[in-house]
Amino acid sequence: MRLLFFALLASTLHAAQLEVLQVPGATLRDNPLGDPPARRLAIFSPNASKPDTAMPLVIYLPGWGGSSEDAIVHGAGAWYGRVVDQMATGNHPLRIAVVDGRSRYGGSQFLNSTATGRYADFVSEEILPALLAKYPPDRRGPVAILAGHSSGAYGALLLTMNRQEKFAAVVALSPDSDFEVTHKPLVEQPSVRAVRPAEVDAASATKNAQLPGDGLARLITGLCANYAPIAGQPGKFEWLYDNRGQWRPEAWQRWIDLDPLTLVRKNANAFAPTQRIYLDGAEHDEFGANIGARKIQEVLRTRPAPSTFYESPGHHSDRLPDRLIRGLTWVLDPH
């Protein structure tokens, strides 16, 4: 694998160092949407640390529409630098690698989907090995920790469940879960109900794709592409309504089957006993993500894997640096 590293000045990132890693994207090559396979990682390390210094590795998955490019180009990386700084000050030095998982629709949920691409494989089969080859892991604690917010927290939970041998812990901030609470009210909105299958076909076209003009309808189109791809038809996926605008419960069931709450309830071994699971939800979350996170913790309370839930002040995307610091500290401080 050919990897290109670019050292960047970090004067605006507190004391943290920012390095950019170009990942070829072999797992995303020939994706059905024609999205660029090569992506950049933004890697934040404590000030003056050397590449051969062993420390825990955190792979951070941003929420819908977010990516490493925000941290690299638009200055959003300052908050990741703050997290790295504070963790180092608290005697928990670590690296944070921010992922680009955007697709034509805005997000991938970090799933493998024949309608969007192999984004789960991109994280676990390409990004993780590249990082472990570059930076030695700290064998005294969790080797690789997944963290994320919202859609990224959803992806972090699913990857931690499905790739148990690769990820030792997860910090899920306001994860998409309990879809009957978080997603159902959105898919029932008039702008979504108005989208017809022909418009879905136009959105998934290989060339000259036309996405719905309404922002919420675009979001639901993207979620459908991730949750309900049609086998044997690359780029195609099931829509939630038929040509008459009637609800299709069989399509919705495919969403429910990928709901983290469903998966945890159905599978007593959803997480390995050695994995650590930190769940978080905001007290006034406008999407109700705190409700699903709390329900997951209620199930996990009876399981061997250490887990906890924290309800943070504020709304869905408030206080993310502080929430991430709290979660990472819990993961790294055995209880």
Sequence and secondary structure as in RCSB ss.txt:
>XXXX:A:sequence
MRLLFFALLASTLHAAQLEVLQVPGATLRDNPLGDPPARRLAIFSPNASKPDTAMPLVIYLPGWGGSSEDAIVHG
AGAWYGRVVDQMATGNHPLRIAVVDGRSRYGGSQFLNSTATGRYADFVSEEILPALLAKYPPDRRGPVAILAGHS
SGAYGALLLTMNRQEKFAAVVALSPDSDFEVTHKPLVEQPSVRAVRPAEVDAASATKNAQLPGDGLARLITGLCA
NYAPIAGQPGKFEWLYDNRGQWRPEAWQRWIDLDPLTLVRKNANAFAPTQRIYLDGAEHDEFGANIGARKIQEVL
RTRPAPSTFYESPGHHSDRLPDRLIRGLTWVLDPH
>XXXX:A:secstr
   EEEEE  TTSTT EEEEEEE  GGGTT TT   S EEEEEEE TT  TT    EEEEE  TT  HHHHHHSS
THHHHHHHHHHHHHTT   EEEE     TTS  TT EETTTEEHHHIIIIIIHHHHHHHS   TTS SEEEEEET
HHHHHHHHHHHHTTTT SEEEEES S  HHHHTHHHHTSHHHHT  HHHHHHHT SSS    SSHHHHHHHHHHH
HH B TTSTT B  SB TT  B HHHHHHHHHT HHHHHHH TTSS TT EEEEEEETT TT HHHHHHHHHHHH
TTSSS EEEEEESS TTTTHHHHHHHHHHHHHS  
